[in-house]
Amino acid sequence: MANIYLIRHGQASFGAHNYDNLSNLGRTQARLLAEHFNQRTIRPNRVICGNMTRHQQTRDACLATLSPPLLHDPLQISSKWNEFNHENVIAVYRPELAKPEAMKQYLHQQASPTRAFVELFSQAILQWQQAPNTHDYSESWQHFSQRVASGLYSSEFKLQVLISESYH
């Protein structure tokens, strides 16, 4: 029986100059995923990765930790699974938080920065999903949803998609 594993990239470098890199925790997460696959004897025979740096870093760290290591050949990338522009979604919801410095200052002033961000992000996503006028967004919720669905139903995938045969 074939299985499809949709895997989100490891933790990115939130607050760093270049967000599109895995943090130390993100690299650890990718290795732990491979260890999980090793324990369950999951051996992917096809890997498709997104075109963002953190997607490829997650793929590489995971595949290198598999036992035996799996080398991706050929490199398969599909932009159909690319992430939406979360900064744009937040900026449309709260324009005063569009700049990273303003967001950092806002979160620093909150009793629970993590909780405040989750609430802010959830409300921004809800507004994006329900927006009747989408011209302020770099991509509408409808277009994003259709794009991702087309990736799932095509012969390509993104983020990390591992297709493997299950033998247990």
ZADREN-660763 format. One record per residue: residue number from 1; residue in one letter; chain; x, y, z of N, C-alpha, C in turn. Coordinates in steps of 0.2 Angstrom, whole numbers, plus 2048, in hexadecimal, padded with zeros to 3 digits. Example, Ala and Ser with C-alpha at 12.3 -4.5 7.8 and 13.67 -1.06 7.14 Angstrom:
BEGIN
PT  resi  resn  chain  n.px  n.py  n.pz  ca.px  ca.py  ca.pz  c.px  c.py  c.pz
PT     1     A      A   842   7E4   827    83E    7EA    827   842   7F0   827
PT     2     S      A   840   7F5   823    844    7FB    824   840   800   827
//
This chain:
BEGIN
PT  resi  resn  chain  n.px  n.py  n.pz  ca.px  ca.py  ca.pz  c.px  c.py  c.pz
PT     1     M      A   804   7FA   800    800    800    800   804   806   800
PT     2     A      A   803   80B   7FC    807    811    7FB   805   816   800
PT     3     N      A   809   81A   803    808    81F    808   80B   825   805
PT     4     I      A   807   82B   807    80A    832    805   80B   835   80C
PT     5     Y      A   811   838   80D    812    83B    813   813   843   811
PT     6     L      A   80F   847   814    810    84E    813   813   851   819
PT     7     I      A   819   854   818    81D    856    81D   81F   85D   81D
PT     8     R      A   81D   861   822    81F    868    822   826   869   824
PT     9     H      A   829   86E   822    830    86F    823   831   870   82B
PT    10     G      A   838   86F   82D    839    870    834   839   878   835
PT    11     Q      A   839   879   83C    839    880    83E   83E   885   83A
PT    12     A      A   83B   88A   838    83F    88F    834   842   894   839
PT    13     S      A   846   898   837    84A    89D    83B   846   8A3   83D
PT    14     F      A   841   8A2   841    83C    8A8    842   840   8AE   845
PT    15     G      A   840   8B4   843    843    8B9    846   84A   8BB   843
PT    16     A      A   84D   8B6   83F    853    8B6    83D   853   8BB   836
PT    17     H      A   859   8BD   834    85A    8C1    82E   857   8BD   828
PT    18     N      A   858   8B7   828    856    8B3    822   851   8AD   825
PT    19     Y      A   84B   8AF   825    846    8AA    828   846   8A3   824
PT    20     D      A   848   8A3   81E    847    89D    81A   84D   898   81B
PT    21     N      A   84F   897   821    854    892    823   851   88F   829
PT    22     L      A   853   888   829    851    885    82F   855   887   835
PT    23     S      A   852   887   83B    855    889    841   858   882   844
PT    24     N      A   85C   883   849    85F    87D    84C   85A   878   84E
PT    25     L      A   854   87A   850    84E    876    852   84C   872   84C
PT    26     G      A   84B   876   846    849    874    840   84D   86E   83D
PT    27     R      A   853   86F   83E    858    869    83B   857   863   840
PT    28     T      A   856   864   846    855    85F    84B   84E   85B   849
PT    29     Q      A   849   85F   848    843    85C    846   843   858   83F
PT    30     A      A   847   85A   83B    848    856    834   84B   850   836
PT    31     R      A   851   850   83A    854    84A    83C   850   845   840
PT    32     L      A   84B   848   844    847    844    848   842   840   844
PT    33     L      A   83F   844   83F    83B    841    83A   83E   83B   837
PT    34     A      A   844   83B   834    848    836    831   848   830   836
PT    35     E      A   84A   831   83C    84A    82C    842   844   829   842
PT    36     H      A   83E   82C   842    837    82A    842   836   825   83C
PT    37     F      A   838   827   837    838    823    831   83C   81D   831
PT    38     N      A   842   81D   834    847    818    835   843   812   839
PT    39     Q      A   840   815   83F    83D    810    844   838   80C   841
PT    40     R      A   834   80F   83C    82F    80C    839   830   809   832
PT    41     T      A   836   809   830    839    806    82A   835   809   824
PT    42     I      A   834   810   824    831    813    81F   837   816   81A
PT    43     R      A   836   813   814    83B    815    80F   838   818   809
PT    44     P      A   839   81F   809    835    822    803   839   821   7FC
PT    45     N      A   835   820   7F7    838    81F    7F1   837   825   7EC
PT    46     R      A   834   82A   7EF    833    830    7EB   833   836   7F0
PT    47     V      A   836   83B   7EF    836    841    7F3   836   847   7EF
PT    48     I      A   831   84B   7F0    830    852    7ED   830   857   7F2
PT    49     C      A   834   85C   7F0    835    861    7F5   834   868   7F2
PT    50     G      A   832   86D   7F7    830    874    7F4   837   877   7F3
PT    51     N      A   836   87D   7F0    83C    881    7EE   83F   886   7F3
PT    52     M      A   83C   886   7F9    83F    88B    7FE   844   887   801
PT    53     T      A   849   88B   804    84F    889    807   84D   884   80D
PT    54     R      A   849   886   811    847    882    817   844   87B   815
PT    55     H      A   840   87B   80F    83E    875    80D   843   870   80B
PT    56     Q      A   848   873   807    84E    86E    805   852   86C   80B
PT    57     Q      A   853   871   810    857    86F    815   854   86A   819
PT    58     T      A   84D   86A   81A    84A    865    81E   84A   85E   81A
PT    59     R      A   849   85E   813    84A    858    80F   851   855   810
PT    60     D      A   856   859   80F    85D    857    810   85F   854   816
PT    61     A      A   85D   857   81C    85E    855    823   85B   84E   824
PT    62     C      A   855   84E   822    851    848    823   854   842   81F
PT    63     L      A   855   843   818    857    83E    814   85E   83B   816
PT    64     A      A   862   840   818    869    83E    81B   869   83A   821
PT    65     T      A   864   83A   825    863    837    82B   860   830   82A
PT    66     L      A   85C   82F   825    859    828    824   85F   823   823
PT    67     S      A   85D   81D   825    862    818    826   85F   812   821
PT    68     P      A   863   811   81B    868    815    819   866   81B   816
PT    69     P      A   86B   820   815    869    827    813   866   826   80C
PT    70     L      A   861   82B   80A    85E    82B    804   860   831   800
PT    71     L      A   863   830   7FB    865    836    7F7   85F   838   7F2
PT    72     H      A   85D   83E   7F1    858    840    7ED   85A   840   7E6
PT    73     D      A   857   83C   7E1    859    83C    7DA   852   83B   7D6
PT    74     P      A   851   83F   7D2    853    845    7D1   850   84A   7D6
PT    75     L      A   852   850   7D7    84F    855    7DB   848   856   7D8
PT    76     Q      A   843   856   7DC    83C    857    7D9   83A   85D   7DD
PT    77     I      A   837   862   7DA    835    868    7DE   82E   86A   7DA
PT    78     S      A   829   86C   7DE    823    86E    7DC   821   875   7E0
PT    79     S      A   820   87A   7DC    81E    880    7E0   817   880   7E1
PT    80     K      A   813   87B   7DF    80C    87B    7E1   80B   87B   7E8
PT    81     W      A   80F   878   7EC    80F    878    7F3   812   87D   7F7
PT    82     N      A   814   882   7F4    818    888    7F7   813   88B   7FC
PT    83     E      A   816   88D   801    812    891    807   80F   897   804
PT    84     F      A   80A   899   808    807    8A0    806   80C   8A5   80A
PT    85     N      A   80B   8AB   808    80F    8B1    80A   80C   8B3   811
PT    86     H      A   80E   8B0   816    80B    8B1    81D   80C   8B9   81F
PT    87     E      A   812   8BC   81D    813    8C3    81F   80E   8C7   81B
PT    88     N      A   80C   8C6   815    807    8C9    812   800   8C9   815
PT    89     V      A   7FE   8C2   817    7F8    8C1    81A   7F7   8C5   821
PT    90     I      A   7FD   8C5   825    7FD    8C9    82B   7FC   8D0   82A
PT    91     A      A   800   8D3   825    800    8DA    823   7FA   8DC   821
PT    92     V      A   7F6   8D8   81D    7EF    8DB    81B   7EB   8DB   821
PT    93     Y      A   7EB   8D6   826    7E7    8D6    82C   7E9   8DC   831
PT    94     R      A   7F0   8DD   832    7F2    8E2    836   7F8   8E6   833
PT    95     P      A   7F6   8EB   82F    7FB    8EE    82B   801   8F1   82F
PT    96     E      A   7FF   8F3   835    805    8F6    839   80A   8F1   83C
PT    97     L      A   809   8EA   83A    80D    8E5    83C   811   8E2   836
PT    98     A      A   811   8E6   831    813    8E3    82A   81B   8E3   82B
PT    99     K      A   81E   8E7   82E    826    8E7    82E   828   8E2   834
PT   100     P      A   82D   8DE   833    82F    8D9    838   831   8DD   83F
PT   101     E      A   833   8E3   83F    835    8E6    845   82F   8E8   849
PT   102     A      A   82A   8EA   845    823    8EC    849   820   8E5   84C
PT   103     M      A   821   8E0   848    81E    8DA    84B   822   8D7   851
PT   104     K      A   828   8D8   851    82C    8D6    857   82B   8DA   85D
PT   105     Q      A   82A   8E1   85C    828    8E6    861   821   8E4   864
PT   106     Y      A   81C   8E3   85F    816    8E1    862   816   8DA   866
PT   107     L      A   819   8D5   864    819    8CF    867   81D   8D0   86E
PT   108     H      A   822   8D4   86E    826    8D5    874   822   8D8   879
PT   109     Q      A   81D   8DC   877    819    8DF    87C   813   8DB   87F
PT   110     Q      A   812   8D5   87C    80D    8D1    87E   80F   8CC   884
PT   111     A      A   80A   8CB   888    80B    8C6    88E   80E   8C0   88C
PT   112     S      A   80B   8BD   887    80D    8B7    884   80E   8B8   87C
PT   113     P      A   814   8B9   87A    815    8BA    873   813   8B5   86F
PT   114     T      A   814   8AF   871    812    8A9    86C   80A   8A9   86C
PT   115     R      A   807   8A9   871    800    8A9    871   7FD   8AF   86D
PT   116     A      A   800   8B5   86E    7FE    8BB    86A   7FF   8BA   862
PT   117     F      A   805   8B7   861    806    8B5    859   801   8B0   857
PT   118     V      A   800   8AB   85A    7FB    8A6    858   7F4   8A9   857
PT   119     E      A   7F2   8AD   85C    7EB    8B1    85B   7EB   8B5   855
PT   120     L      A   7F1   8B9   854    7F1    8BE    84F   7F1   8BA   848
PT   121     F      A   7F5   8B5   848    7F6    8B1    841   7EF   8AE   840
PT   122     S      A   7EC   8AB   845    7E5    8A8    844   7E0   8AC   841
PT   123     Q      A   7E0   8B2   844    7DB    8B7    841   7DD   8BA   83A
PT   124     A      A   7E3   8BB   839    7E5    8BD    832   7E3   8B7   82D
PT   125     I      A   7E4   8B1   82F    7E3    8AC    82A   7DB   8AB   829
PT   126     L      A   7D7   8AC   82F    7D0    8AC    82E   7CE   8B2   829
PT   127     Q      A   7D0   8B8   82A    7CE    8BD    826   7D0   8BC   81F
PT   128     W      A   7D6   8B9   81E    7D8    8B7    817   7D4   8B2   814
PT   129     Q      A   7D2   8AD   817    7CD    8A8    815   7C6   8AB   813
PT   130     Q      A   7C4   8B0   817    7BD    8B2    816   7BD   8B9   812
PT   131     A      A   7C3   8BB   80F    7C3    8C1    80C   7BF   8C1   805
PT   132     P      A   7BA   8C6   805    7B7    8C6    7FF   7BB   8CA   7F9
PT   133     N      A   7BF   8CF   7FC    7C3    8D3    7F7   7CA   8D0   7F8
PT   134     T      A   7CD   8CD   7F3    7D4    8CA    7F5   7DA   8CE   7F1
PT   135     H      A   7D8   8D4   7EF    7DD    8D8    7EB   7E3   8DA   7F0
PT   136     D      A   7E2   8DA   7F6    7E8    8DC    7FB   7ED   8D6   7FC
PT   137     Y      A   7EB   8D0   7FA    7EF    8CB    7FC   7F3   8C9   7F6
PT   138     S      A   7F9   8C6   7F7    7FD    8C4    7F2   7FB   8BE   7EE
PT   139     E      A   7F6   8BA   7F2    7F3    8B4    7EF   7ED   8B3   7F4
PT   140     S      A   7E7   8B2   7F0    7E1    8B1    7F4   7E1   8AA   7F7
PT   141     W      A   7DD   8A9   7FC    7DC    8A3    800   7DA   89E   7FA
PT   142     Q      A   7D5   8A0   7F6    7D2    89B    7F1   7D8   899   7EC
PT   143     H      A   7DC   89D   7EA    7E1    89B    7E6   7E6   897   7E9
PT   144     F      A   7E8   899   7EF    7ED    894    7F3   7EA   88D   7F4
PT   145     S      A   7E4   88D   7F6    7E1    886    7F7   7E1   882   7F0
PT   146     Q      A   7DF   885   7EB    7DF    882    7E4   7E6   880   7E2
PT   147     R      A   7EB   884   7E4    7F2    882    7E2   7F4   87C   7E5
PT   148     V      A   7F3   87C   7EC    7F5    877    7F0   7F1   870   7EE
PT   149     A      A   7EB   871   7ED    7E7    86B    7EB   7E9   868   7E4
PT   150     S      A   7EB   86D   7DF    7EE    86B    7D9   7F5   867   7DA
PT   151     G      A   7F8   869   7DF    7FF    865    7E0   7FD   85E   7E3
PT   152     L      A   7F8   85E   7E7    7F7    857    7EA   7F4   852   7E4
PT   153     Y      A   7F0   855   7E0    7ED    851    7DB   7F1   850   7D4
PT   154     S      A   7F7   853   7D4    7FB    853    7CE   801   84D   7D0
PT   155     S      A   805   84C   7CB    80A    847    7CD   810   84B   7D1
PT   156     E      A   80F   851   7D3    815    854    7D6   812   856   7DD
PT   157     F      A   816   857   7E2    815    859    7E9   81A   85F   7EB
PT   158     K      A   819   861   7F1    81E    866    7F4   820   865   7FB
PT   159     L      A   821   86B   7FF    824    86B    805   829   865   806
PT   160     Q      A   827   85F   808    82A    859    808   824   854   807
PT   161     V      A   824   850   802    820    84B    801   824   845   800
PT   162     L      A   823   840   804    826    83A    803   821   834   802
PT   163     I      A   822   831   7FC    81E    82B    7FA   822   825   7FC
PT   164     S      A   81F   820   800    823    81A    801   81E   815   801
PT   165     E      A   820   80F   801    81D    809    802   81D   807   809
PT   166     S      A   817   805   80C    817    803    813   817   7FB   813
PT   167     Y      A   81C   7F8   817    81D    7F1    817   81B   7EE   81E
PT   168     H      A   817   7F2   822    815    7EF    829   80E   7F0   82A
//
